[in-house]
């Protein structure tokens, strides 16, 4: 074996360690399939528990709050998350806020400033907590959404510590679903960046183009098709840059760059209502002036834009109308 083989935990593609792709926890896939594994963890006082309410977790001093079982409200969906090197961690997910018998909130602290969503805090969390939060939100979304067999409509049973659902009538197992989507930073021969404004954003927020991979389609083919559909631009040389989960509700975003063959722009008018080519100076000035908004924070779109730009874009000097 070569001495230059990179550690898969610390080796990343061109975009580096993206905010939502910094998992360090051992998910224990071989342990979670053991019948009674959750019972073992309940009985172990060293186990730590994460409470998730409507996709929000309690965050204090920049860390997820992990608690003992005695402090966990009853009635949540229990799901094994993994071993962080010190403790086994179990998720207790509630679609809505749990309440006591007298109707009072029972999820620990009710301070709204401590109960935060993944997008609010992921970039500021450490690698362990960012990975745990992403995993928790993704598997909780699936568990709350998939309760009946798609073949017979029967009620599904939870198995494998929350990672498999079983249909007793059909004797079928159903697994969490992840939808791959490509997102692309497109440049022309002058190294200008193409950004588009989605109709849902009101026409002033610009981002890289993206779309879901269709059945039977390669990632590269999806890049070429999606860009052509949304912008009328033909691209070549799709190059993989990195990926990160986007559990809203179940996507995996796969980042690419690609080179435009031509520069004529034809917005599809349904999703994309405006398209523009930007030099680095033009984009910086547009963002600084507040005339447009661009992705920031945890999104892979932000990472793609800043990778092309060569650093962090300037802050807006005033808010856009």
Buried (B, 14 or more C-beta within 10 A) or exposed (E): EEEEEEEEEEEBEEBEBBBBBBBBBEBBEEBBBBEEBBEEBBEEEEBBBBBBBEBBBBBEEEBBBBBEBEEBBEEBBBBBBBBBEEBBBBBBBBBEBBBEEEEEEBBBEEEEEBBBBBBEBBBBBEBBBBBBBBBBBBBBBBBBEBEEBEEEEEEBEBBBBBBBBBBEEBEBEBEBEBEBBBBBBBBBEEEBBBBBBBBEBEEEBBBBBBBEBEEEBEBBBBBBBBBBBBBBBBBEEBBBBBBBBBBEBBBBBBBBBBBBEEEEBEBBEEBBBBBBBBEBEEBBBBBBEBEBBBBBEBBBBBBBBBBBBEEEBEEBEEEBE
